[in-house]
Amino acid sequence: MRRICAWLIITAALLSACSTGGEVTPTPPGPVPETPAPTPTSPPAPLGSADNPLVIGFVSIDGDPDLQDAARELAVRLTVQTGYAVSAQVYPSHPELIAALRAGDAHAAWLQPLTYIYATQQNLVEVALLTNHFGTYYYGTQFLANVESGYTSYFDPASNQNTSDAQTALAQLDGARPCWVSPDSISGYVLPYGILHELGMGVADGAYINSSTGLVRALYIKGICDFGATFALSGDPRTSTAVTDDLPDVLDRVMVIWRSEAVIPSLNFSYLANIPAAAREALNARLMELVGTAEGRDLLTRALDYDVQDLRVVDDSVYDPLRGAVQRARVPLQDTLGQ
């Protein structure tokens, strides 16, 4: 019995060794990898320093080299005169300028009215300065018609004043067929359509003529539309040589029915909403000084490809009348960038 028990014990041991592949030697744990220490990050350089210049955005769709040179010269002058490092960045389109403002790659920009209103809807910018363009900071719209249209003019060319309110003058246009300049023209569609809508008047489907002078010609020859609308107060397309050279009697044939007040702001200078007040005040002051000289006005005009005769400080409220017209006309502002 003792032999049998011993044999069984030996057999069990041998079977256990075979099933486990023999004795297993535990593997000692390897070294624990060290966690790298976080790399300290430096705070961004102050805006307006050499490592973080204040970028002003310009637009040149055709890449005008004179505009680009003037924009860079303007940035150099502002850098020297303000103590802030200022850089000029010229973008090939207004959507790209808006994208740069949204990303914070541009900190200020020169913006047209509808582009500015769109940017404020995106909570991007705040207006600072308004340009005087060909002698005026604001312009308006005028309703025109052929003198044989049967409409009554409520505008006195001698005094350059309306002779009645808009409700009285424009009621005769209810249901008429208009000529518009284009869907994104402020004075040739947005504002006049908004005025008619505010007065409760509807119009038939309009024809888009694509230029103010072309619209005047359409009214001159008749048959295309009943009335039209163009810019006013900053000029009059009826007096353009593109019209008068072959239509010398145009002022006698195409009359003003009524003119709006000057409610369309010209080109502005705006900052991102988070730009420090000190930087804004410094740049505003230098720009105001610059536009006070003939050389400075010429530089701004070349840098913007836009006649600049003066600058004035304004706030956002000057855009309220135009905002109302935009809402009434249901203008898709994302399609009007550059206007």
Summary of the structure (lengths in Angstrom):
residues: 339
radius of gyration: 34.9
end to end distance: 110.9
largest distance: 141.6
contacts: 1031
relative contact order: 0.18
helix: 41%
strand: 20%
